Amino acid sequence: MEEPMMTEAQRDELKSLCQKANVLDKSGELLTQEGAQHFIDDLKKQMSERE
């Protein structure tokens, strides 16, 4: 069974986090909701460790 693709909300959050973290924007990639959430969580963790 195919996994659902990332939502528009996830895409927007990913784009924003990539810009804040100064990393390559992954929001244009074809990610599943789970894959997108993994990137989002990882970016949030990276940013919290920098502060």
C-alpha positions as CSV (number, residue, x, y, z in Angstrom):
1,M,0.0,0.0,0.0
2,E,1.3,3.4,-0.9
3,E,2.0,5.9,1.8
4,P,0.2,9.3,1.8
5,M,2.3,12.2,0.5
6,M,3.3,15.1,2.7
7,T,0.6,17.7,3.3
8,E,0.7,21.3,2.2
9,A,1.1,22.3,5.9
10,Q,4.2,20.0,6.2
11,R,5.6,21.4,3.0
12,D,5.2,25.0,4.3
13,E,6.7,24.1,7.6
14,L,9.6,22.2,6.0
15,K,10.3,25.2,3.7
16,S,10.4,27.6,6.7
17,L,12.6,25.3,8.8
18,C,15.1,24.8,6.0
19,Q,15.4,28.5,5.6
20,K,15.9,29.1,9.3
21,A,18.4,26.3,9.6
22,N,20.2,27.5,6.5
23,V,20.0,24.0,4.8
24,L,18.9,22.9,1.4
25,D,15.2,23.3,1.0
26,K,13.6,19.8,0.9
27,S,10.0,21.1,0.5
28,G,10.0,20.5,-3.3
29,E,10.9,16.9,-2.9
30,L,8.3,14.1,-3.2
31,L,8.2,12.9,0.4
32,T,5.7,10.8,2.3
33,Q,4.0,12.4,5.3
34,E,6.3,10.2,7.5
35,G,9.4,11.2,5.6
36,A,8.5,14.9,5.8
37,Q,7.8,14.6,9.5
38,H,11.2,13.0,10.0
39,F,12.9,16.0,8.3
40,I,10.8,18.5,10.3
41,D,11.6,16.8,13.6
42,D,15.3,16.6,12.7
43,L,15.5,20.2,11.7
44,K,13.7,21.3,14.9
45,K,16.2,19.2,17.0
46,Q,19.2,20.7,15.1
47,M,18.0,24.2,15.7
48,S,17.3,23.6,19.4
49,E,20.8,22.3,19.8
50,R,22.3,25.4,18.3
51,E,20.6,27.8,20.8
